[in-house]
Amino acid sequence: MPGLDEEIMFRGILLGLLLTALRERFLIFGNPAILLTAILFGFLHAFGLSKDYKLSFDIISFLHTGIGGYVFAWLALRSESLFLPILTHGLTNFFAALATMLK
């Protein structure tokens, strides 16, 4: 999957709304909207539901996708477009899938 729906939802809608609501800037992270969307993006990918309906949380997935979400948000802000985050997200998903196939 190219991540098109996730980029529209997280970087197009959620980041845009949070940028208008949170105008403060932190010295290290910049606008807190970037950090919040990255954390939510990480949580979305870290939670899982097993066949017997048990909820699980994978900290590695949270960190991996949270950092990716931060980079995607930064790309969206710097480019003022969703094209680069969508492209980068798609390439990330492609190489992750390729790596699992080559194991």
Backbone bond lengths (Angstrom), bond angles and torsions (degrees), N, CA, C in turn:
res aa  C-N    CA-C-N  psi(-1)  N-CA   C-N-CA  omega(-1)  CA-C   N-CA-C  phi
1 M - - - 1.466 - - 1.524 109.46 -
2 P 1.291 117.08 139.04 1.459 119.64 -178.86 1.521 114.17 -77.81
3 G 1.320 119.80 -7.23 1.458 121.03 -179.23 1.514 113.20 77.74
4 L 1.309 116.06 17.45 1.469 120.61 -177.56 1.523 111.48 -60.00
5 D 1.328 117.47 -46.97 1.462 120.32 -179.20 1.524 112.10 -65.00
6 E 1.333 117.07 -39.20 1.460 120.40 179.07 1.528 111.35 -66.99
7 E 1.311 116.69 -40.02 1.465 119.26 179.98 1.523 111.35 -67.50
8 I 1.315 117.26 -40.14 1.460 119.50 177.49 1.529 110.02 -63.80
9 M 1.336 116.34 -42.74 1.455 119.84 -177.76 1.530 111.99 -71.30
10 F 1.334 117.79 -49.81 1.461 120.44 -173.94 1.527 113.03 -81.69
11 R 1.322 117.91 -49.37 1.466 120.14 -176.31 1.521 112.58 -89.39
12 G 1.321 117.86 -31.45 1.460 119.73 -179.68 1.511 113.51 -80.38
13 I 1.329 117.25 -49.46 1.463 120.80 -174.14 1.529 111.45 -96.11
14 L 1.343 117.18 -59.44 1.461 120.71 -173.61 1.529 112.18 -64.19
15 L 1.308 117.79 -46.07 1.465 120.22 179.37 1.525 110.66 -63.13
16 G 1.323 117.07 -41.50 1.459 120.05 178.33 1.521 112.43 -61.44
17 L 1.330 116.74 -43.33 1.465 120.35 178.51 1.523 111.76 -65.74
18 L 1.324 116.54 -43.96 1.459 119.66 -179.57 1.525 112.27 -68.58
19 L 1.319 118.10 -33.18 1.465 120.31 177.53 1.523 111.75 -64.07
20 T 1.328 116.32 -35.98 1.471 118.38 178.37 1.523 111.28 -76.26
21 A 1.336 117.98 -29.25 1.458 120.92 -179.16 1.529 112.60 -83.46
22 L 1.314 117.58 -35.21 1.471 122.62 -176.68 1.522 109.56 -111.99
23 R 1.284 116.36 98.83 1.471 119.84 -177.44 1.526 112.91 -96.62
24 E 1.333 117.82 -7.89 1.464 120.11 178.67 1.522 109.70 -69.66
25 R 1.322 115.09 157.79 1.455 120.27 177.41 1.518 108.39 -129.03
26 F 1.326 115.65 138.89 1.454 121.00 174.81 1.515 108.71 -96.93
27 L 1.313 115.84 151.86 1.456 120.46 -177.97 1.528 111.87 -61.88
28 I 1.317 117.17 -42.42 1.473 120.26 -174.90 1.526 111.77 -87.88
29 F 1.326 117.99 -49.78 1.458 121.13 -170.75 1.522 114.65 -94.37
30 G 1.311 118.58 -6.04 1.453 120.25 -176.51 1.517 110.23 76.65
31 N 1.299 117.44 -138.86 1.455 121.27 -179.94 1.531 109.19 -71.26
32 P 1.352 117.48 134.52 1.466 119.01 -179.20 1.527 113.57 -65.12
33 A 1.317 117.89 -16.44 1.466 120.79 178.05 1.524 110.86 -61.61
34 I 1.323 116.99 -36.55 1.463 120.71 178.66 1.522 110.16 -64.07
35 L 1.326 116.50 -46.20 1.455 120.97 -179.32 1.531 111.35 -65.99
36 L 1.308 117.95 -42.07 1.466 121.16 179.69 1.525 112.19 -63.28
37 T 1.324 117.42 -44.10 1.462 119.16 179.06 1.528 110.95 -66.81
38 A 1.336 117.17 -34.34 1.467 120.26 177.71 1.531 110.80 -66.32
39 I 1.321 117.12 -41.51 1.462 120.86 178.87 1.527 110.35 -65.00
40 L 1.318 117.15 -44.93 1.467 120.21 178.29 1.524 111.66 -63.72
41 F 1.326 116.79 -39.08 1.458 121.66 177.31 1.529 110.08 -62.43
42 G 1.329 116.98 -42.13 1.462 120.99 177.54 1.517 112.19 -63.69
43 F 1.357 116.41 -43.61 1.470 119.83 178.29 1.524 111.48 -61.98
44 L 1.322 117.26 -40.40 1.456 120.75 -179.72 1.527 111.39 -57.33
45 H 1.319 116.75 -38.69 1.457 120.85 -176.96 1.526 113.53 -89.51
46 A 1.328 118.34 -16.00 1.457 121.04 -174.85 1.524 113.39 -87.18
47 F 1.316 117.11 -25.68 1.463 119.65 -179.31 1.522 110.29 -85.56
48 G 1.325 115.25 141.32 1.452 120.93 178.32 1.518 110.26 -140.13
49 L 1.305 115.28 158.73 1.460 121.79 179.14 1.522 107.99 -125.90
50 S 1.327 115.91 122.43 1.461 119.85 -178.47 1.529 110.33 -80.01
51 K 1.334 115.36 175.90 1.465 120.41 -179.49 1.519 112.35 -64.62
52 D 1.337 116.50 -28.17 1.465 119.30 177.26 1.532 111.49 -95.42
53 Y 1.317 116.17 22.97 1.472 125.05 172.90 1.523 113.61 62.45
54 K 1.311 116.86 37.63 1.451 121.08 174.08 1.524 108.54 -99.87
55 L 1.310 115.10 131.84 1.457 121.91 -178.97 1.520 109.17 -83.19
56 S 1.320 116.17 134.41 1.462 120.79 178.30 1.524 109.14 -128.81
57 F 1.324 115.16 158.62 1.452 121.83 178.53 1.513 107.97 -134.21
58 D 1.338 116.29 125.97 1.461 122.16 -179.09 1.521 108.78 -109.61
59 I 1.331 116.46 109.72 1.464 121.52 -176.37 1.528 111.83 -64.68
60 I 1.329 117.56 -33.51 1.470 120.75 179.30 1.530 110.02 -65.61
61 S 1.321 116.83 -43.92 1.470 120.10 176.79 1.519 111.04 -63.23
62 F 1.330 116.34 -39.03 1.459 120.41 178.49 1.530 110.85 -61.08
63 L 1.327 116.51 -48.51 1.465 119.96 -179.31 1.528 111.48 -66.32
64 H 1.325 116.44 -44.67 1.465 120.81 -178.27 1.528 111.28 -61.18
65 T 1.318 116.75 -51.21 1.467 119.49 -177.22 1.525 112.02 -76.89
66 G 1.330 116.76 -26.74 1.465 119.01 175.42 1.519 111.51 -65.82
67 I 1.320 116.34 -43.22 1.470 120.29 177.00 1.526 109.87 -65.68
68 G 1.329 116.11 -42.03 1.471 119.24 176.33 1.517 111.52 -60.98
69 G 1.336 117.03 -42.12 1.457 121.05 177.83 1.512 112.53 -62.03
70 Y 1.336 116.62 -36.23 1.466 120.54 176.90 1.532 110.42 -65.09
71 V 1.321 115.70 -43.93 1.472 120.27 179.30 1.531 110.65 -65.18
72 F 1.330 117.24 -42.68 1.462 120.46 179.32 1.529 111.21 -62.68
73 A 1.342 117.13 -40.50 1.465 120.75 178.32 1.522 110.57 -66.61
74 W 1.324 116.34 -40.60 1.458 120.11 178.28 1.533 110.38 -62.76
75 L 1.332 116.36 -42.15 1.469 120.46 177.41 1.524 111.40 -62.59
76 A 1.326 116.30 -40.41 1.467 119.84 179.80 1.527 110.67 -64.00
77 L 1.324 117.06 -40.87 1.470 119.90 179.73 1.521 111.99 -70.30
78 R 1.317 116.92 -43.59 1.469 120.23 -177.80 1.525 112.16 -67.97
79 S 1.325 116.88 -38.03 1.462 120.07 -177.66 1.526 112.64 -89.39
80 E 1.347 116.09 -13.60 1.466 122.29 -175.84 1.528 111.11 54.01
81 S 1.325 114.70 37.85 1.452 121.93 -178.83 1.523 108.85 -155.14
82 L 1.317 116.10 160.23 1.463 120.19 174.69 1.520 112.12 -95.39
83 F 1.326 116.93 -3.12 1.460 120.06 -176.55 1.530 112.01 -61.80
84 L 1.334 117.83 -50.98 1.472 120.33 -178.63 1.529 112.82 -64.47
85 P 1.347 119.86 -44.78 1.468 117.74 176.42 1.527 112.99 -62.07
86 I 1.329 117.88 -38.23 1.465 120.13 178.46 1.525 110.11 -65.07
87 L 1.316 117.22 -44.74 1.465 121.71 178.79 1.534 111.11 -62.54
88 T 1.321 116.57 -46.98 1.462 120.86 -179.44 1.519 111.48 -65.02
89 H 1.321 116.73 -41.44 1.465 121.41 178.28 1.532 110.12 -62.31
90 G 1.313 116.28 -43.58 1.466 120.08 178.32 1.514 112.49 -62.78
91 L 1.328 116.62 -42.68 1.467 119.87 178.53 1.523 111.60 -66.81
92 T 1.318 116.47 -38.53 1.460 120.64 177.38 1.525 110.40 -61.68
93 N 1.329 116.46 -47.28 1.465 120.42 178.88 1.529 111.51 -63.24
94 F 1.344 116.39 -39.49 1.457 120.44 -179.96 1.531 111.17 -62.45
95 F 1.339 116.71 -48.37 1.466 119.45 -177.67 1.524 111.80 -70.69
96 A 1.333 117.69 -30.51 1.473 120.31 175.40 1.519 110.10 -66.41
97 A 1.327 117.10 -42.77 1.459 121.02 178.32 1.528 110.65 -66.62
98 L 1.317 116.59 -40.32 1.463 120.94 178.51 1.521 110.77 -63.55
99 A 1.316 117.24 -40.35 1.468 120.55 179.66 1.515 111.40 -64.70
100 T 1.324 117.74 -38.08 1.468 119.46 178.91 1.537 110.87 -70.99
101 M 1.322 117.92 -30.01 1.462 120.62 177.86 1.524 111.82 -72.52
102 L 1.324 116.52 -31.02 1.459 120.43 -176.90 1.521 113.52 -84.62
103 K 1.319 118.19 -6.00 1.470 120.70 -179.52 1.497 111.56 -62.78
